[in-house]
Amino acid sequence: MVLVAHGSRDPRAAAATRALARAVGAARPGTPVLPSWLDHTEPGPTEVLRGLAADGHRTAVVVPLLLTAAYHRRVDVPAAVAAARQAAPGLTVRVTDVLGPADGTVDAGLLAGLGHRLAQARPGPVDALVLAAAGTRDARARGSVGRVAAALAAGYGVPCTVAYASAAPPTAGVAVTRLRAAGARQVAVVAYFLAPGLFHDAVVAAAERAGAVAVSAPLNDSPDLVDLVLRRVDTSGDGSHSHVHYRR
């Protein structure tokens, strides 16, 4: 199993990916689980897949550790897999869905993970939520973030708006300010991030300045994320999903 993260200059992000790989490996004894990165950190997925082939493995599953199916899932991951297949034609490689909404459906495990992180940051009630994502110029990817926000709004029974750390408006601070101006007094920010880094830091700072009561931590190597990775591997994007509801 090869986990493929986006990559970041921030060493905390790579450490989180390695921790997730260890947690997934512990949950799936006997299966090698190796981390890789598309940028900034080595090794890349092509190198890891070539290494697996050289070690005698004949099949591998690639899991894109991405929350939206934007450019990296559509272009970078397939290119890395194609390069590995060319170098090792005897290796069969399957690529799973991303961890975000697949086929328009928000995975229950993803929502549970976000909900658990929020509960850790804000045990008490909230009257509005902001789902803060890294950001993308891809309209379809932004639409998938919106589906997660809609699922959170339905689960908690409060408004949930989307904010971005880059590439698209509004920022988390602006989103919190708007909700407070509309009358919300207990606005919490749900971090739609897999790992810590400068974007999450910026979300925390902006949201707190705007009066947010809490900002959740990234998913990191949480049990919910481990389960989601394994479910992606086992279902292979066959559309098998379930739904989850929250108690306020």
Protein Blocks (a to p, Z undefined) as FASTA:
>chain_A
ZZddfbiablklmmmmmmmmmmmmmmmghiacddddfehpacdfklmmmmmmmnopabdc
ddddbfbdcfklmmmmmmmmmmmmmmmmmbccdddddfbdeehiacfklmmmmmmmmmmm
mmbacfbdcdddfbicbfklmmmmmmmmmmmmmmnopacddddfehpacdfklmmmmmmm
nopabdcddddbfbgcfklmmmmmmmmmnopabdcddfklafklmmmmmmmmmnnonopa
cdddddZZ
